Amino acid sequence: MQATEKIWMNGELVDWADAKVHVGVHGLHYGTGVFEGIRCYETPKGPAVFRLADHMRRLHDSARLLYMDIPYSVEELREATHELVTVNGLASSYIRPIAFYGYGELGVSTAGNPVETVIMNWPWGSYLGEGSLDNGITTKISSWKRVGANVIPHVSKASGVYLNSMLATTEARRGGYDEAILLTDDGTIADGPGENIFVVKNGVIRTPPLSTSILAGITRDSVITIARELGYIVEESSLIRPDLHLADEVFMTGTAAEVTPVRAVDDIEIGIGAVTLEVQKAYLATVNGLDERWGSWLDVVDTARAAASTGA
């Protein structure tokens, strides 16, 4: 992670090195936090954050499912993000808002612990490795199952949920694969550790429904919209392991992963197909401000206004 100048922390911009908490914070011990992954892109109109308000709304929704009240509104978090992007001077960056129970009492109950709210941003390239967008990735069905919706609310992007994802990713990479794919407890396809998954067969795009304990991905929603506008049929339906092995194409989506082709599943070569590349091209054109069809998704940072609000 490349350090930048400032981090927004509880309403203030602080130096990167000074953004610290006590080792007794509740979120560290019990995973009681929620977070988002957001990208800011360099566009012809300046730095633009992709679906910023939608991400901050999901942060609030995630918190509600953990009985947490974030002390800043969606709009306040949006403005704080604009300030941070401006002061750190990055034309493109990855943005990480996080809210977690802080230092107070150290029992399982969160009573007596304040909610800390932080936003970071830093330069970050391809999440799944350089060349992954062009060359695709290899994947392996994980022995770890996706946590069920009645065990932990997986629709919440909660930090504690990602222990499940960490185990799957670590297992896959130790086995020589780029990424894992998780199944539900009943054996249907769920998602990747940090991505949603799509299958293309006979020109039809299919993706698991939200009922399979997956995160309601904002990139997933964007890709469904884009693909339908491009003329493809997109179905939300249950998938099983052979649907991956026999697919014409497979790809993964996520803020960090963007639209990444999956060229192999369980050592079965699938390759990279034309549908994936067309959807990927349209998505990347959108987030980089080169396709106005979905231009409303870009929240352009008015750097002059944001600088004035911080006194920079």
C-alpha angles and dihedrals in degrees: 000000000000113000118234129196104262143020123199107232126176094332099320137089108236132179114273092243093050097055095107140144134193118270087238095068112135094230092060093053101039107020092245099158141098128212146174136217114216133169129217114202133201105243135171087261094051133263109350127187115217113238092334098168091047090054093049091048089053089050088057092046091050090051093050090056088057092048088250127141113207107214094219127069125235090256093049090052090047092053091046090054091052090051092049095048089050098047093046091050097219117151089199128018148144114255124208119190113183134177121190143162108268140200118324123085123013106213128103090264113086093214112128096022122113121227112246117204122199137171123195132177132187140153113283128168129191110349095210096043139285111304095020093118091053102032102031128225139266119240140190131203104247126232086220114087124220112261111259121248092242092051098052124353097253091184083073113082089223122167093227091057090062093071083079090053094045092056092050094047094047092049092050095048093046086055092053098258128125097227145357132239117211128212128210119248090264093052104258123130114270113171145279123287090265104003143066117235134228131190126202119205125166090345094305119117117215131184132177116266122246089254089076090079094260130143115260092244118210090208088048090054091046093050092048089053094046094046092051091049088052088057101259125136108238118193129188103214141138115276130197131205096267089056087068095044093049097039123124088217139359128194138172129219135200141128091265096033094041104187107337122179117229107218097180139022120192090348090304109129115230102162129206118294140203096251092056092048093049093050091044092050092050092047094049091046089053098049092044092053095248098117117054095193090092097022092129088074091068117088102200114210113232094213094186093053093043091049091051091052091054095042090240 
